[in-house]
Amino acid sequence: MFGSNLRRIRKQKMLSQADLAEKIGKTPQTVSWYESGRVYPSLKVIENIAQALDVSAAQLIEGNNMDINGFRYDCAYPCTPGK
């Protein structure tokens, strides 16, 4: 759900993956991975994404049935589910 929320909000803001990546200091590939659910950002990165998109972090993660432990505040890049 995080990935689909991210994709929806990013598109509403008329940003490409490359635009968002530049704003948060990541690569477009990383943004693609976040949107596909291949990897999860740390909570710190979620905060950065929320700020870049001018939304709350809650809007990005709402409806997420994933255990909150899947999101860690400060994990090694990239965070993978359950690691």
Residue pairs with C-beta under 8 A, 6 or more apart in sequence:
1 61
1 62
1 63
1 64
1 65
1 66
2 34
2 37
2 40
2 46
2 60
2 61
2 64
2 66
2 71
3 34
3 35
3 36
3 37
4 35
5 59
5 60
5 61
5 62
5 63
5 64
6 31
6 34
6 35
6 49
6 60
7 35
9 53
9 55
9 59
9 60
10 17
10 20
10 31
10 35
10 53
13 53
13 54
15 23
15 53
16 28
17 28
17 31
17 32
17 35
18 28
18 31
20 31
20 49
20 52
20 53
21 27
21 28
21 30
21 31
23 52
24 31
24 45
24 48
24 49
24 52
25 48
26 45
30 39
30 77
30 78
32 38
33 39
33 78
34 40
34 41
34 49
37 81
39 78
39 79
39 80
39 81
40 66
40 70
40 71
40 78
40 79
40 80
40 81
41 49
41 71
41 78
41 79
42 71
42 72
42 73
42 74
42 75
42 79
43 57
43 71
43 72
43 73
43 74
44 73
44 74
46 57
46 60
46 61
46 71
47 57
49 60
50 56
50 57
50 59
50 60
53 60
61 71
66 81
70 81
70 82
71 79
72 79
75 83
